[in-house]
């Protein structure tokens, strides 16, 4: 959690960029990310220098040479001349981040093409001072700071991609319950919200709070916690994200870095394109234990660019259907997936829609269909969506349906937080853990099971309203003669009132 003063600093920083002429929210976050990255590099460099005093071999890990010390954050932040500060940052620091750092550190790969858009020296001075005040050395705060900043994104991309609300991500992660030994992927990662929340889930589930402490260097230690044996895997091989937007990849890498994942595998790639399997043969087939995603589902893709294996499964150019086929391919046998899809996937009547739904229930185990209210993604979009949870392989006997009617926020563009009793998500998690297909389902309730044979009889329709029964309440009415008698009395009363009014006007 971050405090009000910290939020105020982020708000002020955001306002300063806006006033300084950088008004695109993505550009603002990108520029702030570059500066935060520069400060984090300096923090880590200082730790390496301390280590090198004890272990001389650690000098090889230093990123800045003797003639590059002036472009370190701890050096240029003291520059008194705004014009000289801008010259150092724009003409020396950014070229270093873009060209030299990738040669010395894997993290530098996410900074290729980095450009300084800050043209006003006064704006840079303000930004440097404000970022210098942020507690980036504190592992328990820096991730929340970045999440708060990402929450200011309020526009959807041209391909239909937009930021998934954090509370929806949390529910999906908790339902799949990723383990520290597993490999987690997102084929359209955006800002890496699902991967970050998976890391948070691991810390909450496997760490012992009273044992966690942060030393004077800002390093968080988990002595004796259950994640320690898997630390190398978590840092280097657990998290994989793909996106075709280079800016999103930078933000995703920064988001994971600030949440304690030092070497995430974030790749620039259109996962639906034909080159994906050639470039990432292992990652693109039978590789992931868990996939969590909210892929873009607006419009279609050029048929010539679709990966051949996907086209062999279903002939369509609709991205929402292609991503489902892709995720089935990327999962290991027995791998689990939670994905957000538009409602059209659930009941679309085209041949492609039917084939995909049939594939999910007849060749895999479709475990749940969770209907979300249409306002969940406002102000980005008002589209109705659902969450599909499935396991690769196995078989489907019964599908669990849950209709979320309230997610804890108003369903208008303001998305105001509501009282806790107006949130179905805690009940969703409770009922998910307690679900039992052997118990008789009440079709008028928010959650129930539907057997496969019934779904097959409805052309594999997966919309909750197809199977949910309306609750009818018996209403007692007076006999018709009594109703008629009452109406006549009312008519007489009205007539008497009109006569009295007429008499008063004479």
For each residue, the residues with C-beta under 8 A, 3 or more apart:
1: 144
2: 6 7 141 144 145 148
3: 6 7
4: 7 8
5: 8 9
6: 2 3 9 10 134 135 141 145 148
7: 2 3 4 10 11 148
8: 4 5 11 12
9: 5 6 12 13 130 133 134
10: 6 7 13 14 145 148 149
11: 7 8 14 15
12: 8 9 15 16 130
13: 9 10 16 17 32 126 127 130 131
14: 10 11 17 18 28 149 152
15: 11 12 18 19
16: 12 13 19 20 123 126 127 130
17: 13 14 20 22 28 31 32 123 127
18: 14 15 22 23 28
19: 15 16 123
20: 16 17 118 119 120 122 123
21: 119 120
22: 17 18 27 28 31 117 118 123
23: 18 27 28
24: 27 28
25: 28 29 152 153 154 155
26: 29 30 153 247 251
27: 22 23 24 30 31 117
28: 14 17 18 22 23 24 25 31 32
29: 25 26 32 33 149 150 152 153 251
30: 26 27 33 34 247 250 251
31: 17 22 27 28 34 35 116 117 118 127
32: 13 17 28 29 35 36 127 131 149
33: 29 30 36 37 250 251 254
34: 30 31 37 38 94 97 111 114 116
35: 31 32 38 39 127 128 131
36: 32 33 39 40 131 134 136 146 254 258
37: 33 34 40 41 97 111 254 257
38: 34 35 41 42 73 93 97
39: 35 36 42 43 73 131 132 136
40: 36 37 43 44 136 257 258
41: 37 38 44 45 63 72 73 101
42: 38 39 45 46 72 73 74
43: 39 40 46 47 73 136 137 218
44: 40 41 47 48
45: 41 42 48 49 62 63 64 72
46: 42 43 49 50 74 217
47: 43 44 50 51 217 218 219
48: 44 45 51 52 58 61 62 63
49: 45 46 52 53 62
50: 46 47 53 54 217
51: 47 48 54 55 58 61
52: 48 49 55 56 58 59 61 62
53: 49 50
54: 50 51 58
55: 51 52 58
56: 52 59
57: 60
58: 48 51 52 54 55 61 62
59: 52 56 62
60: 57
61: 48 51 52 58
62: 45 48 49 52 58 59 65
63: 41 45 48 101 104 105
64: 45 68 69 71 72
65: 62 68 69
66: 69
67:
68: 64 65 71 72 96
69: 64 65 66 72 75
70: 75 76 88 92
71: 64 68 75 76 88 92 93 96
72: 41 42 45 64 68 69 75 76
73: 38 39 41 42 43 76 77 132
74: 42 46 77 78
75: 69 70 71 72 78
76: 70 71 72 73 79 85 88 89 93 128
77: 73 74 128 129 132
78: 74 75
79: 76 84 85 88
80:
81: 84 85
82: 85 86 121 122 124 125
83: 86 87 121
84: 79 81 87 88
85: 76 79 81 82 88 89 121 124 125 128
86: 82 83 89 90 118 121 124
87: 83 84 90 91 92
88: 70 71 76 79 84 85 91 92 93
89: 76 85 86 92 93 94 116 118 124 128
90: 86 87 93 94 116 118
91: 87 88 94 95
92: 70 71 87 88 89 95 96
93: 38 71 76 88 89 90 96 97 116
94: 34 89 90 91 97 98 114 115 116
95: 91 92 98 99 100
96: 68 71 92 93 99 100 101
97: 34 37 38 93 94 100 101 108 111 114
98: 94 95 101 102 111 112 113 114 115
99: 95 96 102 103
100: 95 96 97 103 104 108
101: 41 63 96 97 98 104 105 107 108 111
102: 98 99 105 108 109 111 112
103: 99 100 108
104: 63 100 101 108
105: 63 101 102 108
106: 109 263
107: 101 110 111 253 257 262 263
108: 97 100 101 102 103 104 105 111 112
109: 102 106 112
110: 107 249 250 253 254 266
111: 34 37 97 98 101 102 107 108 114 250
112: 98 102 108 109 246
113: 98 246
114: 34 94 97 98 111 250
115: 94 98
116: 31 34 89 90 93 94
117: 22 27 31
118: 20 22 31 86 89 90 123 124 127
119: 20 21 123
120: 20 21 123 124
121: 82 83 85 86 124 125
122: 20 82 125 126
123: 16 17 19 20 22 118 119 120 126 127
124: 82 85 86 89 118 120 121 127 128
125: 82 85 121 122 128 129
126: 13 16 122 123 129 130
127: 13 16 17 31 32 35 118 123 124 130 131
128: 35 76 77 85 89 124 125 131 132
129: 77 125 126 132 133
130: 9 12 13 16 126 127 133 134
131: 13 32 35 36 39 127 128 134 136
132: 39 73 77 128 129
133: 9 129 130
134: 6 9 36 130 131 142 145
135: 6 138 141 142 145
136: 36 39 40 43 131 142 145 218 258
137: 43 142 217 218
138: 135 141 142 214 218
139: 142 143 214 218 219 220 260
140: 144 214 220
141: 2 6 135 138 144 145
142: 134 135 136 137 138 139 145 146 258
143: 139 146 147 196 200 255 258 259 260
144: 1 2 140 141 147 148
145: 2 6 10 134 135 136 141 142 148 149 258
146: 36 142 143 149 150 254 255 258 259
147: 143 144 150 151 166 196 255
148: 2 6 7 10 144 145 151 152
149: 10 14 29 32 145 146 152
150: 29 146 147 153 163 191 193 251 255
151: 147 148 163 166
152: 14 25 29 148 149
153: 25 26 29 150 162 163 191
154: 25 379 380
155: 25 162 380
156: 160 161 162 380 381
157: 160 161 162 245 296
158:
159: 296 298 299 319
160: 156 157 296 297 298 299 319 381
161: 156 157 188 190 245 248 295 296
162: 153 155 156 157 377 380 381
163: 150 151 153 190 191 193 380
164: 168 169 190 193 194 294 340 377
165: 168 169 376 377 407 409
166: 147 151 169 170 193 197
167: 170 171 407 408 409 425
168: 164 165 171 172 340 372 376 387 407 425
169: 164 165 166 172 173 193 194 197 292
170: 166 167 173 174 197 201
171: 167 168 174 175 425 428 429
172: 168 169 175 176 194 292 338 340 387
173: 169 170 176 177 178 194 197 198 201 292 338
174: 170 171 177 201 429
175: 171 172 338 368 389 429 432
176: 172 173 290 292 336 337 338 389
177: 173 174 201 205
178: 173 182 184 198 201 202 289 290
179: 182 289
180: 202 206 226 227 230 233 234 238
181: 230 233
182: 178 179 238 289 290
183: 237 238 240 287 288 289 290
184: 178 194 195 198 238 239 240 288 289 290 291 292
185: 240 241 242 283 287 288 290 291 330
186: 189 192 194 195 240 241 242 291 292 293
187: 242 271 291 293 295 323 326 327 330
188: 161 242 243 271 293 294 295 296 323
189: 186 192 194 195 241 242 243 248 249 252 266 293
190: 161 163 164 193 243 245 248 252 294
191: 150 153 163 248 251 252 255
192: 186 189 195 196 239 241 251 252 253 255 256 264 266
193: 150 163 164 166 169 190 196 197 255
194: 164 169 172 173 184 186 189 197 198 292 293 294
195: 184 186 189 192 198 199 239 241 252 256 261 264 292
196: 143 147 192 193 199 200 255 256 259 261
197: 166 169 170 173 193 194 200 201
198: 173 178 184 194 195 201 202 239 290 292
199: 195 196 202 203 234 239 256 259 260 261
200: 143 196 197 203 204 259
201: 170 173 174 177 178 197 198 204 205
202: 178 180 198 199 205 206 207 227 234
203: 199 200 206 207 227 260
204: 200 201 207
205: 177 201 202
206: 180 202 203 225 226 227
207: 202 203 204 211 212 222 225 226 227
208: 211 212 222 224 225 226
209: 212
210:
211: 207 208 222 223 224 225
212: 207 208 209 220 221 222 225
213: 220 221
214: 138 139 140 218 219 220 221
215: 218 219 221
216:
217: 46 47 50 137
218: 43 47 136 137 138 139 214 215
219: 47 139 214 215
220: 139 140 212 213 214 260
221: 212 213 214 215
222: 207 208 211 212 225 227 228
223: 211 228
224: 208 211 228
225: 206 207 208 211 212 222 228
226: 180 206 207 208 229
227: 180 202 203 206 207 222 230 231 234
228: 222 223 224 225 231
229: 226
230: 180 181 227 233 234
231: 227 228 234 235
232: 235 236 237
233: 180 181 230 236 237 238
234: 180 199 202 227 230 231 238 239 261
235: 231 232 238 261 262 263
236: 232 233 263
237: 183 232 233 265
238: 180 182 183 184 233 234 235 261
239: 184 192 195 198 199 234 256 261 264 265
240: 183 184 185 186 264 265 266 267 283 288
241: 185 186 189 192 195 249 252 264 265 266 267
242: 185 186 187 188 189 266 267 268 269 271 276 283
243: 188 189 190 248 249 252 266 268 269
244: 268 269 270
245: 157 161 190 248 249
246: 112 113 249 250 268
247: 26 30 250 251
248: 161 189 190 191 243 245 251 252
249: 110 189 241 243 245 246 252 253 266 267 268
250: 30 33 110 111 114 246 247 253 254
251: 26 29 30 33 150 191 192 247 248 254 255
252: 189 190 191 192 195 241 243 248 249 255 256 264 266
253: 107 110 192 249 250 256 257 264 266
254: 33 36 37 110 146 250 251 257 258
255: 143 146 147 150 191 192 193 196 251 252 258 259
256: 192 195 196 199 239 252 253 259 261 264 266
257: 37 40 107 253 254 261 262 264
258: 36 40 136 142 143 145 146 254 255
259: 143 146 196 199 200 255 256
260: 139 143 199 203 220
261: 195 196 199 234 235 238 239 256 257 264
262: 107 235 257
263: 106 107 235 236
264: 192 195 239 240 241 252 253 256 257 261
265: 237 239 240 241 283
266: 110 189 192 240 241 242 243 249 252 253 256
267: 240 241 242 249 280 283
268: 242 243 244 246 249
269: 242 243 244 273 275 276 279 280
270: 244 273 275 276 305
271: 187 188 242 276 284 323 326
272: 276 301 305 306 307 310 319 322 323 326
273: 269 270 276 305 306 307
274: 277 278 305 306 307 308
275: 269 270 278 279
276: 242 269 270 271 272 273 279 280 284 307
277: 274 280 281 284 285 307 308 309
278: 274 275 281
279: 269 275 276
280: 267 269 276 277 283 284
281: 277 278 284 285
282: 285 287
283: 185 240 242 265 267 280 287 288 330
284: 271 276 277 280 281 287 329 330
285: 277 281 282 329 330
286: 329 330 331 332 333
287: 183 185 282 283 284 330 331 332
288: 183 184 185 240 283 291 330 331 332 335
289: 178 179 182 183 184 331 332 335 336
290: 176 178 182 183 184 185 198 335 336 337
291: 184 185 186 187 288 327 330 331 335 336 337 338 339
292: 169 172 173 176 184 186 194 195 198 337 338 339
293: 186 187 188 189 194 323 327 337 338 339 340
294: 164 188 190 194 339 340
295: 161 187 188 319 320 323 339 340
296: 157 159 160 161 188 319
297: 160 318 319 320 323 341 342 345
298: 159 160 319
299: 159 160 319
300: 316 317 318 319
301: 272 305 306 317 319 322
302: 305 306 317
303: 306 311 317
304:
305: 270 272 273 274 301 302
306: 272 273 274 301 302 303 310 311 317 322
307: 272 273 274 276 277 310 311 326
308: 274 277 311 312
309: 277 312 313 329
310: 272 306 307 313 314 322 325 326 329
311: 303 306 307 308 314 315
312: 308 309
313: 309 310 325 355 359
314: 310 311 321 322 325 352 355 356 359
315: 311 351 352
316: 300 321 322 350 352
317: 300 301 302 303 306 322
318: 297 300 321 322 352
319: 159 160 272 295 296 297 298 299 300 301 322 323
320: 295 297 323 324 341 342 344 345
321: 314 316 318 324 325 345 352 353 356
322: 272 301 306 310 314 316 317 318 319 325 326
323: 187 188 271 272 293 295 297 319 320 326 327 339
324: 320 321 327 328 339 341 345 356 360 388
325: 310 313 314 321 322 328 329 356 359
326: 187 271 272 307 310 322 323 329 330
327: 187 291 293 323 324 330 331 337 339
328: 324 325 331 337 359 364 392
329: 284 285 286 309 310 325 326
330: 185 187 283 284 285 286 287 288 291 326 327
331: 286 287 288 289 291 327 328 335 336 337 392
332: 286 287 288 289 335 392
333: 286 392 393
334: 391 392 393 394
335: 288 289 290 291 331 332 391 392
336: 176 289 290 291 331 389 390 391 392
337: 176 290 291 292 293 327 328 331 388 389 390 391 392
338: 172 173 175 176 291 292 293 387 388 389
339: 291 292 293 294 295 323 324 327 387 388
340: 164 168 172 293 294 295 372 385 386 387
341: 297 320 324 345 346 385 386 387 388
342: 297 320 345 383 384 385
343: 346 347 371 383 384 385 386 463
344: 320 347 348 353
345: 297 320 321 324 341 342 348 353 356 357 386 388 462
346: 341 343 357 369 386 461 462 463
347: 343 344 353 461 462 463 466
348: 344 345 352 353 354
349: 353 354 459
350: 316 353 354
351: 315 354 355
352: 314 315 316 318 321 348 355 356
353: 321 344 345 347 348 349 350 356 357
354: 348 349 350 351 357 358 459 460
355: 313 314 351 352 358 359
356: 314 321 324 325 345 352 353 359 360
357: 345 346 353 354 360 361 460 461 462
358: 354 355 361 362 460
359: 313 314 325 328 355 356 362 363 364
360: 324 356 357 363 364 366 388 390 396
361: 357 358 364 366 396 399 452 455 456 460
362: 358 359 395 396
363: 359 360 393
364: 328 359 360 361 390 391 392 393 394 396
365: 390 391 393 394 395 396
366: 360 361 369 388 389 390 396 399 462
367: 389 390 391 396 399 400
368: 175 387 388 389 399 400 401 402 432
369: 346 366 386 387 388 389 399 400 401 402 462 464
370: 386 387 388 389 401 402 404 428
371: 343 386 401 402 403 404 463 464
372: 168 340 376 384 385 386 387 404 407
373: 376 384 404 405 406 407 411
374: 382 383 384 385 411
375: 378 382 410 411 412 415
376: 165 168 372 373 385 407 411
377: 162 164 165 380 381 382 383 385
378: 375 381 382 411 412 413 415
379: 154 413 415
380: 154 155 156 162 163 377
381: 156 160 162 377 378
382: 374 375 377 378
383: 342 343 374 377
384: 342 343 372 373 374
385: 340 341 342 343 372 374 376 377
386: 340 341 343 345 346 369 370 371 372 462 464
387: 168 172 338 339 340 341 368 369 370 372
388: 324 337 338 339 341 345 360 366 368 369 370 462
389: 175 176 336 337 338 366 367 368 369 370
390: 336 337 360 364 365 366 367
391: 334 335 336 337 364 365 367 394
392: 328 331 332 333 334 335 336 337 364
393: 333 334 363 364 365
394: 334 364 365 391
395: 362 365
396: 360 361 362 364 365 366 367 399 452
397: 437 451 452
398: 437 449 450 451 452
399: 361 366 367 368 369 396 449 450 452 455 462
400: 367 368 369 432 435 437 447 448 449
401: 368 369 370 371 447 448 449 450 464 467 468
402: 368 369 370 371 428 431 432 446 447 464
403: 371 446 447 464 468
404: 370 371 372 373 407 424 425 428 446
405: 373 424 446
406: 373 418 422 423 424
407: 165 167 168 372 373 376 404 423 424 425
408: 167 417 418 420 422 423 425
409: 165 167 415 416 417 418
410: 375 414 415 416 418
411: 373 374 375 376 378 415
412: 375 378 415 416
413: 378 379
414: 410
415: 375 378 379 409 410 411 412
416: 409 410 412
417: 408 409
418: 406 408 409 410 422 423
419: 422
420: 408 423
421:
422: 406 408 418 419
423: 406 407 408 418 420 426
424: 404 405 406 407 427 428 446
425: 167 168 171 404 407 408 428 429
426: 423 429 430
427: 424 430 431 446
428: 171 370 402 404 424 425 431 432 447
429: 171 174 175 425 426 432 433
430: 426 427 433 434
431: 402 427 428 434 435 446 447
432: 175 368 400 402 428 429 435
433: 429 430
434: 430 431
435: 400 431 432 447 449
436: 439
437: 397 398 400 449
438:
439: 436
440:
441: 445 447 448 449 450
442: 445 448
443: 448 467 468 469
444: 468 469 470 471
445: 441 442 448
446: 402 403 404 405 424 427 431
447: 400 401 402 403 428 431 435 441
448: 400 401 441 442 443 445 467 468
449: 398 399 400 401 435 437 441
450: 398 399 401 441 454 455 467
451: 397 398 454 455
452: 361 396 397 398 399 455 456
453: 456 457
454: 450 451 457 458 467
455: 361 399 450 451 452 458 460 461 462
456: 361 452 453 460
457: 453 454
458: 454 455 461 466
459: 349 354
460: 354 357 358 361 455 456
461: 346 347 357 455 458 466
462: 345 346 347 357 366 369 386 388 399 455 466
463: 343 346 347 371 466
464: 369 371 386 401 402 403 467 468
465: 468
466: 347 458 461 462 463
467: 401 443 448 450 454 464
468: 401 403 443 444 448 464 465
469: 443 444
470: 444
471: 444
472:
473:
474:
475:
476:
477: 483
478: 482 483 486
479: 482 483
480: 483 484
481: 484 485
482: 478 479 485 486
483: 477 478 479 480 486 487
484: 480 481 487 488
485: 481 482 488 489
486: 478 482 483 489 490
487: 483 484 490 491
488: 484 485 491 492
489: 485 486 492 493
490: 486 487 493 494
491: 487 488 494 495
492: 488 489 495 496
493: 489 490 496 497
494: 490 491 497 498
495: 491 492 498 499
496: 492 493 499 500
497: 493 494 500 501
498: 494 495 501 502
499: 495 496 502 503
500: 496 497 503 504
501: 497 498 504 505
502: 498 499 505 506
503: 499 500 506
504: 500 501
505: 501 502
506: 502 503
